[in-house]
Amino acid sequence: MNDLLDIQHIAFELASEKYALKISDVYEIIRLQQISPTHNSKFFLEGVINLSGKVIPVVNLHKRFKLIECARTKETRIIVVKSREEMIGIIVDKVDSVIQFNDIQPTPKVVAGIDGEYFEGIGITGNGVISLLKIDVVLHD
């Protein structure tokens, strides 16, 4: 856990909850764009986008975590991450900021109704708690 304290994270919102990813996992943050649907066995795969000539799959985290789908707004973003040598986009409601935590606590069995296996820990900030995603576990069953 302590090695996570030295790392910067990107904080974002999803269904009114705050989450974060290690900045080293983030390739790019882009505005929401047209997503071409694909037929895929993963229920949470929204489709694909073209990013600088590369086809990038896009995951809907609302579906992945079985959350209520929020309306997409001008603040909705796609965070493009690198996971297991693959570029994957994840749709988030809003990107907040770059943050570094003073304290990170172990993950409980369930975080905001989501299985704790998807998280590295709970980051403590002056404004509350932020759940730290294990992006490889979230994106790959």
C-alpha positions in Angstrom: 0.0 0.0 0.0 2.7 2.5 0.9 4.3 2.3 -2.6 0.9 3.7 -3.9 1.5 6.9 -1.8 4.4 8.0 -4.0 2.3 7.6 -7.2 0.1 10.3 -8.8 -3.5 9.2 -9.7 -6.2 10.5 -12.0 -9.4 11.0 -10.0 -12.7 10.6 -11.8 -16.4 10.2 -11.1 -18.8 7.4 -12.0 -22.4 7.4 -10.8 -21.6 10.0 -8.1 -18.8 7.9 -6.6 -15.1 8.9 -6.9 -12.5 6.5 -8.3 -8.8 6.8 -9.3 -6.3 5.2 -11.7 -2.6 5.3 -11.4 -1.4 8.0 -13.8 1.1 5.5 -15.3 -1.9 3.4 -16.5 -3.4 6.4 -18.3 -2.4 6.9 -22.0 -4.8 9.8 -22.9 -8.1 11.4 -21.8 -10.4 12.4 -24.6 -13.8 13.8 -25.1 -16.6 11.4 -25.7 -16.9 10.6 -29.4 -18.9 8.3 -31.7 -18.6 4.7 -30.5 -19.2 2.1 -33.1 -21.0 -0.9 -31.6 -19.5 -4.3 -31.9 -20.9 -7.8 -31.3 -18.9 -9.1 -28.4 -19.4 -11.6 -25.6 -18.5 -9.1 -22.9 -21.7 -7.3 -21.8 -19.8 -4.2 -20.7 -18.0 -3.6 -24.1 -19.7 -0.5 -25.5 -17.9 -0.7 -28.9 -14.8 0.7 -30.6 -13.4 4.1 -31.5 -10.8 5.2 -33.9 -8.0 7.0 -32.1 -5.3 8.3 -34.4 -5.8 5.4 -36.8 -5.9 2.8 -34.0 -9.1 0.8 -33.2 -9.6 1.0 -29.5 -12.3 -1.0 -27.6 -14.4 1.1 -25.2 -15.7 -0.3 -21.9 -18.8 1.0 -20.1 -17.9 1.0 -16.4 -21.5 1.6 -15.4 -22.4 -1.8 -17.1 -19.2 -3.4 -15.8 -20.0 -2.6 -12.2 -23.8 -3.0 -12.7 -24.4 0.7 -11.8 -27.3 2.8 -12.9 -26.5 4.3 -16.3 -26.0 8.1 -16.1 -26.9 10.5 -18.9 -23.8 11.4 -20.9 -22.9 15.1 -20.6 -20.3 17.5 -21.9 -18.2 16.4 -19.0 -18.3 12.7 -20.0 -14.8 11.5 -21.0 -13.1 8.4 -22.3 -9.9 7.6 -20.4 -7.6 5.5 -22.6 -5.6 3.1 -20.5 -2.9 0.6 -21.3 -3.8 -2.7 -19.8 -1.8 -5.9 -20.6 -0.2 -4.3 -23.6 -3.6 -3.3 -25.0 -5.1 0.1 -25.4 -8.6 0.2 -24.0 -11.0 3.2 -23.4 -13.2 3.5 -20.4 -16.2 5.8 -20.2 -16.4 8.0 -17.1 -18.9 10.6 -16.1 -16.2 13.3 -15.3 -12.5 13.5 -14.8 -11.7 15.5 -11.7 -7.9 16.0 -11.1 -4.5 14.6 -10.6 -4.1 13.6 -7.0 -1.6 12.1 -4.6 -2.8 10.4 -1.5 -1.5 10.9 2.1 -3.0 7.7 3.3 -4.3 4.5 1.5 -6.3 1.9 3.5 -6.9 -1.7 2.5 -9.9 -2.5 0.4 -13.0 -3.8 2.1 -14.8 -6.8 0.6 -17.4 -4.5 -1.0 -16.9 -0.9 -2.2 -20.0 1.1 -3.0 -21.8 -2.2 -3.9 -18.9 -3.4 -6.1 -16.7 -6.4 -5.4 -13.5 -5.4 -3.5 -11.3 -7.5 -5.9 -11.5 -4.6 -8.4 -9.7 -2.2 -6.1 -6.1 -1.7 -4.8 -7.2 0.3 -1.8 -9.1 3.3 -0.6 -7.3 6.6 -0.9 -8.0 9.2 1.9 -8.2 12.8 1.0 -9.3 16.0 2.7 -12.5 15.8 0.7 -13.3 12.1 1.4 -12.4 8.7 0.1 -11.5 7.6 -3.4 -11.5 4.0 -4.5 -8.3 3.0 -6.4 -9.1 0.7 -9.4 -7.0 -2.3 -10.3 -7.5 -1.7 -14.0 -6.2 -5.1 -15.2 -8.7 -6.9 -13.0 -11.6 -4.5 -14.0 -11.0 -4.9 -17.8 -10.1 -8.6 -18.0 -12.2 -11.4 -16.6 
